Amino acid sequence: MIFGVVGAGIMGSNLCRCLADRGIAVNIYSRSFEKASKLASEIGGRAYSDVRKLVEDSDAVVIFVTDDRAVLSIVDSIISRGRVDGGLIINASTVTPTASSISMEILSSVGIRYLEGPVYGSADEARDCRLISMVGGDRELFENYRKFFEVYSQSVFYIGAVPKAMVLKLALNHIGLAVPAILAEVLALITAWDVDLEVFREVSKSIWFGQLIERYWDRIFRGKPPRFKMWMAGKDYRYIASALKEKNIPSIVAEALSTIYMMPSATEYSDKDYPQIARYFIDLANKIKEKKI
């Protein structure tokens, strides 16, 4: 079993570590060959400067990149020299349903099989092979490659035809990413009106949603390496809104949450862990109180 991994960011790099720890050969491609080479040296893998060659040399290739444009760019590079017989692309990136469907259509036209396999979980889960994988595509193809997903996943769910797995991933992200954004406004409100944050925390512990607040409290106030960057949360909400609009459904909440996460886009907060959106709003409330803005 030889895995190819496209993308050496937070998720791709930790997936490579997971696979290497399980004794699996790993081929790595990144837009930065230096980054791919460094990771390959760390885990004993092989770095590639040509993604097409990586596909040819791998039994299955997992793509972990940031957005629609990056995925479609990779797809274009793969098909640039014509037909490839065999091989499987697993698109684990969170993209729009439309981008996933287009990727499948393009790759299939040159003989490359495609499954979408978005995951729930972040850096730690990828590193420890504990991701939750949702798979979309041909059922028989999935069953033939199920063992590949099971290598890095604690749970694997077949969802249905493309792009149903991608839709489900966006739906789950809508819930998971909403809590810190709501907390951001809540804590700004409390700060603006000089209510003690610790009093709020203690009272919340007696209410059903107190556990949700505790889940994020340290990540807001102590700061940790990003599991998922703030600007990427904003991107995901743009994609959720787009998917809703495509079916003529109002996207009021998704658009509002996208705006919240995109507010710090020109600041140092943009690349921070997404729960830090609450810290950004607290700082904003304090600056307004002090009339610095």
DRENDO-1510 file (C-alpha; in Angstrom, 1 decimal, always signed):
<recs>
REC; n; res; u; v; w
REC; 1; MET; +0.0; +0.0; +0.0 .
REC; 2; ILE; +1.5; +3.3; -1.2 .
REC; 3; PHE; -0.3; +6.5; -0.2 .
REC; 4; GLY; +0.2; +9.8; -2.0 .
REC; 5; VAL; -0.6; +13.0; +0.0 .
REC; 6; VAL; -1.1; +16.3; -1.8 .
REC; 7; GLY; -0.7; +19.2; +0.6 .
REC; 8; ALA; +1.7; +19.7; +3.4 .
REC; 9; GLY; -0.2; +22.0; +5.6 .
REC; 10; ILE; -1.7; +21.3; +9.0 .
REC; 11; MET; -3.8; +18.4; +7.9 .
REC; 12; GLY; -1.7; +17.0; +5.1 .
REC; 13; SER; +1.5; +16.9; +7.2 .
REC; 14; ASN; -0.1; +15.2; +10.1 .
REC; 15; LEU; -1.8; +12.7; +7.9 .
REC; 16; CYS; +1.7; +11.9; +6.5 .
REC; 17; ARG; +3.0; +11.3; +10.1 .
REC; 18; CYS; +0.1; +9.1; +10.9 .
REC; 19; LEU; +0.7; +6.9; +7.8 .
REC; 20; ALA; +4.4; +6.7; +8.4 .
REC; 21; ASP; +3.9; +5.6; +12.0 .
REC; 22; ARG; +1.9; +2.7; +10.6 .
REC; 23; GLY; +4.7; +1.7; +8.3 .
REC; 24; ILE; +3.0; +2.8; +5.1 .
REC; 25; ALA; +5.0; +4.3; +2.2 .
REC; 26; VAL; +4.1; +8.0; +1.7 .
REC; 27; ASN; +4.7; +10.1; -1.4 .
REC; 28; ILE; +4.3; +13.8; -0.8 .
REC; 29; TYR; +3.5; +16.8; -3.0 .
REC; 30; SER; +3.2; +20.4; -2.1 .
REC; 31; ARG; +3.3; +23.6; -4.1 .
REC; 32; SER; +6.5; +24.3; -2.1 .
REC; 33; PHE; +8.9; +21.5; -2.9 .
REC; 34; GLU; +11.1; +22.6; +0.0 .
REC; 35; LYS; +8.2; +22.0; +2.4 .
REC; 36; ALA; +7.5; +18.6; +0.9 .
REC; 37; SER; +11.2; +17.6; +1.0 .
REC; 38; LYS; +11.4; +18.7; +4.7 .
REC; 39; LEU; +8.4; +16.6; +5.6 .
REC; 40; ALA; +9.6; +13.6; +3.6 .
REC; 41; SER; +13.0; +13.7; +5.4 .
REC; 42; GLU; +11.2; +13.8; +8.7 .
REC; 43; ILE; +9.0; +10.7; +8.1 .
REC; 44; GLY; +11.1; +8.8; +5.6 .
REC; 45; GLY; +8.8; +9.5; +2.7 .
REC; 46; ARG; +9.4; +10.7; -0.9 .
REC; 47; ALA; +8.9; +14.3; -2.1 .
REC; 48; TYR; +7.6; +15.1; -5.6 .
REC; 49; SER; +7.7; +18.2; -7.6 .
REC; 50; ASP; +5.3; +16.7; -10.2 .
REC; 51; VAL; +1.8; +15.9; -8.9 .
REC; 52; ARG; +1.1; +13.8; -12.0 .
REC; 53; LYS; +4.1; +11.6; -11.3 .
REC; 54; LEU; +3.0; +11.2; -7.7 .
REC; 55; VAL; -0.4; +9.9; -8.8 .
REC; 56; GLU; +1.2; +7.4; -11.2 .
REC; 57; ASP; +3.4; +6.1; -8.3 .
REC; 58; SER; +0.7; +5.8; -5.6 .
REC; 59; ASP; -2.1; +3.4; -5.0 .
REC; 60; ALA; -4.3; +6.1; -3.7 .
REC; 61; VAL; -3.8; +9.9; -3.3 .
REC; 62; VAL; -5.4; +12.0; -0.6 .
REC; 63; ILE; -5.8; +15.7; -1.4 .
REC; 64; PHE; -5.7; +18.1; +1.6 .
REC; 65; VAL; -5.6; +21.6; +0.3 .
REC; 66; THR; -7.4; +24.8; +1.3 .
REC; 67; ASP; -10.2; +25.6; -1.2 .
REC; 68; ASP; -11.9; +25.1; -4.6 .
REC; 69; ARG; -9.2; +26.9; -6.5 .
REC; 70; ALA; -6.4; +24.8; -5.0 .
REC; 71; VAL; -8.3; +21.5; -5.7 .
REC; 72; LEU; -9.2; +22.4; -9.2 .
REC; 73; SER; -5.6; +23.5; -9.9 .
REC; 74; ILE; -4.3; +20.2; -8.7 .
REC; 75; VAL; -6.8; +18.4; -10.9 .
REC; 76; ASP; -5.7; +20.4; -13.9 .
REC; 77; SER; -2.1; +19.5; -13.2 .
REC; 78; ILE; -2.9; +15.8; -12.9 .
REC; 79; ILE; -4.7; +15.6; -16.2 .
REC; 80; SER; -2.2; +17.9; -18.1 .
REC; 81; ARG; -0.5; +15.0; -19.9 .
REC; 82; GLY; -3.6; +13.0; -20.8 .
REC; 83; ARG; -4.9; +9.7; -19.7 .
REC; 84; VAL; -3.8; +7.8; -16.5 .
REC; 85; ASP; -5.0; +4.2; -16.2 .
REC; 86; GLY; -5.9; +3.3; -12.7 .
REC; 87; GLY; -5.2; +5.2; -9.5 .
REC; 88; LEU; -7.6; +6.8; -7.1 .
REC; 89; ILE; -8.0; +10.4; -5.9 .
REC; 90; ILE; -9.5; +10.9; -2.4 .
REC; 91; ASN; -10.5; +14.5; -2.1 .
REC; 92; ALA; -10.4; +15.2; +1.7 .
REC; 93; SER; -10.4; +19.0; +1.2 .
REC; 94; THR; -13.4; +21.0; +2.3 .
REC; 95; VAL; -14.7; +22.5; -0.9 .
REC; 96; THR; -18.1; +23.3; -2.5 .
REC; 97; PRO; -20.3; +20.5; -3.8 .
REC; 98; THR; -19.9; +22.0; -7.2 .
REC; 99; ALA; -16.1; +21.8; -7.1 .
REC; 100; SER; -16.2; +18.2; -5.9 .
REC; 101; SER; -18.5; +17.2; -8.8 .
REC; 102; ILE; -16.4; +19.0; -11.4 .
REC; 103; SER; -13.3; +17.3; -10.0 .
REC; 104; MET; -14.9; +13.9; -10.4 .
REC; 105; GLU; -16.0; +14.7; -13.9 .
REC; 106; ILE; -12.6; +15.9; -15.1 .
REC; 107; LEU; -10.6; +13.1; -13.5 .
REC; 108; SER; -13.0; +10.4; -14.7 .
REC; 109; SER; -12.5; +11.7; -18.3 .
REC; 110; VAL; -8.8; +10.6; -18.2 .
REC; 111; GLY; -9.3; +7.3; -16.4 .
REC; 112; ILE; -8.7; +8.4; -12.8 .
REC; 113; ARG; -11.2; +7.1; -10.2 .
REC; 114; TYR; -12.5; +9.7; -7.6 .
REC; 115; LEU; -14.0; +9.5; -4.2 .
REC; 116; GLU; -14.7; +12.5; -2.0 .
REC; 117; GLY; -13.6; +11.9; +1.5 .
REC; 118; PRO; -13.9; +15.0; +3.7 .
REC; 119; VAL; -13.0; +14.4; +7.3 .
REC; 120; TYR; -14.1; +15.7; +10.7 .
REC; 121; GLY; -11.2; +16.3; +13.1 .
REC; 122; SER; -8.1; +18.4; +13.0 .
REC; 123; ALA; -4.3; +18.2; +13.5 .
REC; 124; ASP; -4.3; +15.9; +16.5 .
REC; 125; GLU; -6.8; +13.5; +15.0 .
REC; 126; ALA; -5.0; +13.4; +11.7 .
REC; 127; ARG; -1.7; +12.8; +13.6 .
REC; 128; ASP; -3.2; +9.9; +15.6 .
REC; 129; CYS; -5.1; +8.4; +12.7 .
REC; 130; ARG; -8.4; +9.2; +14.5 .
REC; 131; LEU; -10.3; +11.1; +11.8 .
REC; 132; ILE; -13.9; +10.7; +11.0 .
REC; 133; SER; -14.2; +10.1; +7.2 .
REC; 134; MET; -17.3; +10.7; +5.2 .
REC; 135; VAL; -17.1; +9.2; +1.7 .
REC; 136; GLY; -19.1; +10.0; -1.4 .
REC; 137; GLY; -18.9; +8.3; -4.8 .
REC; 138; ASP; -19.5; +4.9; -6.4 .
REC; 139; ARG; -20.4; +2.4; -3.6 .
REC; 140; GLU; -18.4; -0.5; -5.2 .
REC; 141; LEU; -15.4; +1.7; -5.6 .
REC; 142; PHE; -15.6; +2.7; -2.0 .
REC; 143; GLU; -15.9; -0.9; -0.8 .
REC; 144; ASN; -12.8; -1.8; -2.8 .
REC; 145; TYR; -10.8; +1.0; -1.2 .
REC; 146; ARG; -12.4; +1.0; +2.3 .
REC; 147; LYS; -9.2; -0.3; +3.8 .
REC; 148; PHE; -7.4; +2.9; +2.7 .
REC; 149; PHE; -9.8; +5.1; +4.7 .
REC; 150; GLU; -9.6; +2.8; +7.7 .
REC; 151; VAL; -5.9; +3.3; +8.0 .
REC; 152; TYR; -6.3; +6.9; +9.1 .
REC; 153; SER; -9.9; +7.0; +10.4 .
REC; 154; GLN; -11.5; +5.9; +13.6 .
REC; 155; SER; -14.9; +5.8; +11.8 .
REC; 156; VAL; -15.7; +5.6; +8.1 .
REC; 157; PHE; -19.2; +6.4; +6.8 .
REC; 158; TYR; -20.4; +5.9; +3.2 .
REC; 159; ILE; -22.8; +8.8; +2.5 .
REC; 160; GLY; -23.9; +8.3; -1.1 .
REC; 161; ALA; -23.1; +9.7; -4.5 .
REC; 162; VAL; -20.9; +12.8; -5.1 .
REC; 163; PRO; -21.3; +15.4; -3.7 .
REC; 164; LYS; -23.4; +14.2; -0.7 .
REC; 165; ALA; -20.3; +13.7; +1.6 .
REC; 166; MET; -19.1; +17.2; +0.9 .
REC; 167; VAL; -22.6; +18.6; +1.7 .
REC; 168; LEU; -22.6; +16.7; +5.0 .
REC; 169; LYS; -19.1; +18.0; +5.9 .
REC; 170; LEU; -20.3; +21.6; +5.3 .
REC; 171; ALA; -23.4; +21.0; +7.4 .
REC; 172; LEU; -21.3; +19.7; +10.3 .
REC; 173; ASN; -18.9; +22.6; +10.0 .
REC; 174; HIS; -21.9; +25.0; +10.1 .
REC; 175; ILE; -22.7; +23.7; +13.6 .
REC; 176; GLY; -19.1; +23.3; +14.9 .
REC; 177; LEU; -17.8; +26.6; +13.8 .
REC; 178; ALA; -20.9; +28.6; +14.9 .
REC; 179; VAL; -20.2; +28.3; +18.6 .
REC; 180; PRO; -17.0; +30.4; +18.8 .
REC; 181; ALA; -18.5; +33.0; +16.5 .
REC; 182; ILE; -21.5; +33.3; +18.8 .
REC; 183; LEU; -19.2; +33.4; +21.8 .
REC; 184; ALA; -17.3; +36.2; +20.1 .
REC; 185; GLU; -20.3; +38.5; +20.2 .
REC; 186; VAL; -21.4; +37.3; +23.6 .
REC; 187; LEU; -18.0; +38.1; +25.2 .
REC; 188; ALA; -17.8; +41.5; +23.3 .
REC; 189; LEU; -21.2; +42.3; +24.8 .
REC; 190; ILE; -20.1; +41.4; +28.3 .
REC; 191; THR; -16.8; +43.3; +27.9 .
REC; 192; ALA; -18.5; +46.4; +26.5 .
REC; 193; TRP; -20.9; +46.6; +29.5 .
REC; 194; ASP; -18.2; +45.8; +32.1 .
REC; 195; VAL; -19.5; +42.5; +33.3 .
REC; 196; ASP; -16.8; +40.2; +34.7 .
REC; 197; LEU; -15.9; +37.5; +32.3 .
REC; 198; GLU; -15.2; +35.0; +35.1 .
REC; 199; VAL; -18.7; +35.6; +36.6 .
REC; 200; PHE; -20.2; +34.8; +33.2 .
REC; 201; ARG; -18.1; +31.7; +33.0 .
REC; 202; GLU; -19.2; +30.5; +36.5 .
REC; 203; VAL; -22.9; +31.1; +35.9 .
REC; 204; SER; -22.7; +29.3; +32.5 .
REC; 205; LYS; -21.3; +26.2; +34.2 .
REC; 206; SER; -24.8; +25.8; +35.8 .
REC; 207; ILE; -26.5; +25.9; +32.4 .
REC; 208; TRP; -26.7; +23.2; +29.7 .
REC; 209; PHE; -24.4; +25.1; +27.3 .
REC; 210; GLY; -21.7; +25.6; +29.9 .
REC; 211; GLN; -19.8; +22.6; +28.6 .
REC; 212; LEU; -19.7; +24.2; +25.2 .
REC; 213; ILE; -18.1; +27.4; +26.7 .
REC; 214; GLU; -15.6; +25.4; +28.7 .
REC; 215; ARG; -14.6; +23.5; +25.5 .
REC; 216; TYR; -13.4; +26.7; +24.0 .
REC; 217; TRP; -12.3; +28.8; +27.0 .
REC; 218; ASP; -8.6; +27.9; +27.1 .
REC; 219; ARG; -8.3; +28.1; +23.3 .
REC; 220; ILE; -9.7; +31.7; +23.5 .
REC; 221; PHE; -7.7; +33.0; +26.4 .
REC; 222; ARG; -4.5; +31.0; +26.5 .
REC; 223; GLY; -4.0; +30.6; +22.8 .
REC; 224; LYS; -2.7; +27.4; +21.2 .
REC; 225; PRO; -1.3; +26.5; +17.8 .
REC; 226; PRO; -4.1; +26.6; +15.2 .
REC; 227; ARG; -6.1; +23.5; +14.6 .
REC; 228; PHE; -8.1; +25.4; +12.0 .
REC; 229; LYS; -7.3; +28.9; +10.9 .
REC; 230; MET; -9.8; +31.7; +11.3 .
REC; 231; TRP; -9.8; +32.7; +7.6 .
REC; 232; MET; -10.6; +29.1; +6.7 .
REC; 233; ALA; -13.7; +29.2; +8.9 .
REC; 234; GLY; -14.8; +32.3; +7.0 .
REC; 235; LYS; -14.1; +30.4; +3.7 .
REC; 236; ASP; -16.2; +27.4; +4.8 .
REC; 237; TYR; -19.1; +29.7; +5.6 .
REC; 238; ARG; -18.9; +31.2; +2.2 .
REC; 239; TYR; -19.1; +27.7; +0.7 .
REC; 240; ILE; -22.1; +26.9; +3.0 .
REC; 241; ALA; -23.9; +30.0; +1.8 .
REC; 242; SER; -23.1; +29.2; -1.8 .
REC; 243; ALA; -24.4; +25.6; -1.4 .
REC; 244; LEU; -27.6; +26.9; +0.1 .
REC; 245; LYS; -28.1; +29.6; -2.6 .
REC; 246; GLU; -27.5; +27.0; -5.3 .
REC; 247; LYS; -30.7; +25.3; -4.0 .
REC; 248; ASN; -32.5; +28.7; -3.6 .
REC; 249; ILE; -32.5; +28.4; +0.2 .
REC; 250; PRO; -31.8; +31.6; +2.2 .
REC; 251; SER; -28.3; +31.7; +3.6 .
REC; 252; ILE; -28.7; +34.5; +6.2 .
REC; 253; VAL; -26.9; +32.8; +9.1 .
REC; 254; ALA; -24.0; +31.4; +7.0 .
REC; 255; GLU; -23.3; +34.8; +5.4 .
REC; 256; ALA; -23.4; +36.5; +8.8 .
REC; 257; LEU; -21.0; +34.0; +10.3 .
REC; 258; SER; -18.7; +34.3; +7.3 .
REC; 259; THR; -18.6; +38.1; +7.9 .
REC; 260; ILE; -17.7; +37.5; +11.5 .
REC; 261; TYR; -14.8; +35.3; +10.7 .
REC; 262; MET; -13.6; +37.5; +7.9 .
REC; 263; MET; -13.5; +40.7; +9.9 .
REC; 264; PRO; -9.9; +40.1; +11.2 .
REC; 265; SER; -8.7; +39.2; +7.6 .
REC; 266; ALA; -6.2; +42.1; +7.5 .
REC; 267; THR; -4.9; +41.6; +11.1 .
REC; 268; GLU; -2.6; +39.2; +12.9 .
REC; 269; TYR; -5.7; +37.2; +14.0 .
REC; 270; SER; -6.4; +35.8; +10.5 .
REC; 271; ASP; -4.0; +32.8; +10.8 .
REC; 272; LYS; -4.8; +32.1; +14.4 .
REC; 273; ASP; -6.9; +29.2; +15.8 .
REC; 274; TYR; -10.6; +30.0; +14.9 .
REC; 275; PRO; -11.8; +30.2; +18.5 .
REC; 276; GLN; -9.5; +33.3; +18.8 .
REC; 277; ILE; -12.3; +35.2; +17.0 .
REC; 278; ALA; -13.7; +35.7; +20.5 .
REC; 279; ARG; -10.4; +37.3; +21.6 .
REC; 280; TYR; -10.5; +39.6; +18.5 .
REC; 281; PHE; -14.0; +40.8; +19.5 .
REC; 282; ILE; -13.0; +41.3; +23.1 .
REC; 283; ASP; -10.1; +43.4; +22.0 .
REC; 284; LEU; -12.4; +45.3; +19.6 .
REC; 285; ALA; -14.8; +46.1; +22.5 .
REC; 286; ASN; -12.0; +47.3; +24.7 .
REC; 287; LYS; -10.6; +49.6; +21.9 .
REC; 288; ILE; -14.0; +51.1; +21.4 .
REC; 289; LYS; -14.4; +51.7; +25.1 .
REC; 290; GLU; -11.0; +53.4; +25.2 .
REC; 291; LYS; -12.0; +55.3; +22.0 .
REC; 292; LYS; -9.0; +54.1; +20.2 .
REC; 293; ILE; -11.1; +53.4; +17.1 .
</recs>
